[in-house]
Every structure is written in structure tokens, then in C-alpha cells.
Amino acid sequence: MKNYIFILLSLVFSSSCSLIDKSPKEGDQFVNPKKETMAESIHQFKVEDIEGNSFDFSALKGKKIMVVNTASKCGLTPQYEQLEEVYSTYKDSNFVIIGFPANNFMAQEPGTNEEIVEFCTKNYGVSFPMMSKISVKGKDMHEVYQFLTQKSKNGLEDNEVQWNFQKYLLDENGILVKVISPRVLPNDAEIIDWITSKK
């Protein structure tokens, strides 16, 4: 009887040790099966601004961000006016607009960085940060736009830049939360509600 109890206790102890050995250890990685993708943050990127200086998105932590691809010779170019109005109104409320000039649609942004600055300043008084001209689609798509358009990176959705002035809204952690059609004005109620929301 004693031998039987001893064997039984040994088996229980052995099973317990086996379970302990299988417990998580420091450095182990786990995937939440309910979450298909992990969202990356735009804060990881450093780009060149339109003046040729380094621009670090990590400096925008804690701010809501609108990223928009711009063009100087587009039917939607007057949106620069609303963009500047929205930026001026909410720039002191942890909000910023980042413009990326791009020549991907019917060659509607043919100018150099210097010419773009002159055009934006002279015609629309643009004061929000503008980056150097990039490509927002195709084989030479900039890495920021690869992030914005690929669900595997942004965690929200796969999408394409449809035209000039498409808007990407990112929260205070640099996570993509909304993609807004080019024809939706920057001062649309949906955008203003998002900017002013405390969520």
C-alpha cells in the first residue's frame, strides 16, 4: 500500500514538473489568435522635409496626425486652403498635418521642392509641415505610403491612394485609424469630429 501511494505521488509530482517546464519563460513570444495583425506606428519613420532637413515622426508622439498627398496642378489643389485653415485652428490642440507632394496622378505635381514651397506659400499661405516630393504608389512607393496602404503594416486595411489629396488619419500613438477619400474636404465634419474627439 505504501509503495502504491509512493508511486502515485511520484506520478503527480512528475506531471506537475512537466507542466512547470512548459510554462512561459522570459523571451518567449506569443500571438493572440484573436488579432490577425499587429499595427505598426508611423512614429518609426524618418523622412526628409521639403527644405532637405531630417523629419522624425517620433517627435509627433501624443499628436493626432493627418497625412495627405498634395499636388499643385490638380482640380483638388484648392483643398490647400482648407488644410491650412484646419491646421491653424487645431495645431495647438495636439494635431498636425503632414503634406507629401507627389507626381503620381497625371503629372499634376511637376515642380521641384523649391517651386512647390513657393507655390504653397504664395497662393495658400501653407504653414503646416511639408515633406520632400515622393511617390505614393507603384514600384517606387515611399516606405511611409507602404505602411499607410498595407494592412500587414498598418493593422487597419489594405488600400490604394486613389488621387491627390487622399487623407490618412493617425491617432496619438501613430496608429492608422481612418482613410479619407480625396474628394472629402479637410474641414468635413467627420474629420473635425475626429480631431476634437477625446477618444
C-alpha positions in Angstrom: 0.0 0.0 0.0 2.8 2.4 0.9 4.5 1.5 -2.4 1.3 2.3 -4.3 1.0 5.7 -2.6 4.6 6.5 -3.3 4.2 5.6 -7.0 1.0 7.7 -7.1 2.7 10.7 -5.5 5.7 10.3 -7.9 3.4 10.4 -10.9 1.6 13.5 -9.6 4.9 15.3 -8.9 6.3 14.3 -12.3 3.2 15.7 -14.0 3.5 18.9 -12.1 7.1 19.4 -13.1 6.2 18.7 -16.7 3.6 21.5 -16.5 6.0 23.9 -14.9 8.6 23.2 -17.6 6.1 24.2 -20.2 5.2 27.5 -18.6 6.1 30.8 -20.3 9.7 31.8 -20.0 11.3 35.3 -20.4 11.9 36.0 -24.0 9.0 33.7 -25.3 6.8 35.3 -27.9 3.0 34.7 -28.1 0.5 35.5 -30.8 -3.0 36.5 -29.8 -5.2 34.3 -32.1 -8.0 36.9 -32.0 -5.7 39.6 -33.5 -4.8 38.9 -37.1 -2.2 41.7 -37.4 -0.1 43.9 -35.2 -0.3 47.5 -36.1 2.9 49.4 -36.6 3.3 53.1 -35.9 4.2 55.9 -38.2 6.5 57.1 -35.4 9.1 54.6 -36.7 9.8 56.7 -39.8 12.3 59.4 -40.5 11.9 61.4 -43.8 13.3 64.4 -45.5 11.2 67.6 -45.3 10.8 70.0 -48.2 13.8 72.1 -47.1 16.0 69.0 -47.1 16.1 68.5 -43.3 15.5 65.3 -41.4 12.0 65.0 -40.1 11.4 62.4 -37.4 7.8 61.2 -36.9 8.6 60.1 -33.4 8.6 63.9 -32.5 4.8 63.8 -33.1 4.1 61.3 -30.3 0.9 62.5 -28.5 -0.5 64.3 -31.5 -3.2 63.3 -34.0 -1.8 63.3 -37.5 -3.3 63.8 -40.9 -1.0 62.7 -43.8 -2.1 64.0 -47.2 -0.5 63.7 -50.7 -0.6 67.0 -52.4 -0.3 68.4 -55.9 -0.1 72.0 -57.3 -2.0 71.5 -60.7 -5.0 69.4 -59.6 -8.7 70.2 -59.6 -8.4 69.5 -55.8 -5.5 71.8 -55.2 -7.8 74.4 -53.6 -8.0 72.0 -50.7 -4.7 73.5 -49.6 -6.9 76.4 -48.3 -9.0 74.2 -46.1 -5.9 72.2 -44.9 -4.3 75.4 -43.8 -7.5 76.6 -42.0 -7.8 73.2 -40.2 -4.2 73.2 -39.2 -4.2 76.8 -38.0 -7.3 76.1 -35.9 -6.2 72.9 -34.2 -2.4 73.0 -34.3 -2.4 74.0 -30.6 -4.7 71.1 -29.7 -2.2 68.2 -30.4 -3.0 68.0 -34.1 -0.7 68.3 -37.1 -1.0 67.9 -40.9 1.9 66.4 -42.9 1.9 67.1 -46.6 3.7 64.8 -49.1 3.8 66.3 -52.6 3.6 63.6 -55.2 3.5 63.5 -59.0 1.7 60.1 -59.4 -1.5 61.4 -61.0 -1.5 62.9 -64.5 1.8 64.6 -63.7 0.0 67.2 -61.6 2.9 67.9 -59.3 5.8 68.5 -61.8 7.6 71.2 -59.7 10.8 70.9 -57.7 10.7 71.1 -53.9 11.6 74.8 -54.2 8.9 75.5 -56.7 6.3 73.7 -54.5 7.3 75.8 -51.5 6.9 79.0 -53.4 3.5 77.9 -54.9 2.1 76.8 -51.5 3.3 79.9 -49.7 2.3 82.4 -52.3 -1.1 81.0 -53.1 -2.3 79.4 -49.8 0.0 80.6 -47.0 0.7 77.0 -46.1 2.4 76.7 -42.8 1.9 73.0 -41.9 4.9 70.7 -42.4 5.6 69.7 -46.0 7.9 66.9 -46.9 10.1 66.4 -50.0 8.3 65.1 -53.1 7.8 61.4 -53.1 6.0 58.6 -54.9 2.8 57.4 -53.2 2.1 54.4 -55.4 3.8 52.0 -57.8 7.2 50.2 -57.6 8.9 53.3 -56.2 6.3 53.9 -53.5 7.8 55.6 -50.4 8.1 53.4 -47.3 5.6 55.7 -45.4 3.0 55.0 -48.0 3.8 51.3 -48.0 2.9 51.5 -44.3 -0.2 53.5 -44.9 -1.6 51.2 -47.7 -0.7 47.7 -46.4 -2.8 46.0 -43.7 0.2 43.8 -42.7 1.9 47.0 -41.6 -0.9 49.4 -40.6 -3.1 46.8 -38.9 -6.3 48.5 -40.3 -6.8 47.8 -44.0 -5.2 47.4 -47.5 -6.0 50.4 -49.6 -4.7 52.4 -52.6 -4.1 56.1 -53.0 -6.9 57.0 -55.3 -5.8 60.5 -56.3 -4.2 63.7 -55.0 -5.3 64.8 -51.5 -6.2 61.4 -50.0 -6.1 61.7 -46.3 -4.8 59.3 -43.7 -5.8 59.9 -40.0 -3.5 58.5 -37.3 -4.0 58.6 -33.6 -1.7 59.9 -30.8 0.3 56.7 -30.9 0.9 56.9 -34.7 -1.7 54.2 -35.4 -3.8 54.5 -38.6 -7.5 54.8 -37.8 -9.2 56.2 -40.9 -8.6 56.6 -44.6 -10.5 59.6 -46.2 -11.3 59.9 -49.9 -9.5 62.7 -51.8 -12.8 64.5 -52.6 -13.8 64.8 -48.9 -12.8 68.3 -47.8 -10.3 68.6 -45.0 -12.9 70.6 -42.9 -15.5 67.9 -43.3 -17.5 67.2 -40.1 -16.2 63.6 -39.9 -12.6 64.9 -39.8 -13.3 67.7 -37.4 -15.2 65.4 -35.1 -12.2 63.1 -35.1 -9.7 65.9 -34.4 -11.8 67.2 -31.5 -12.7 63.8 -30.0 -11.0 62.9 -26.7 -11.1 59.2 -27.6 
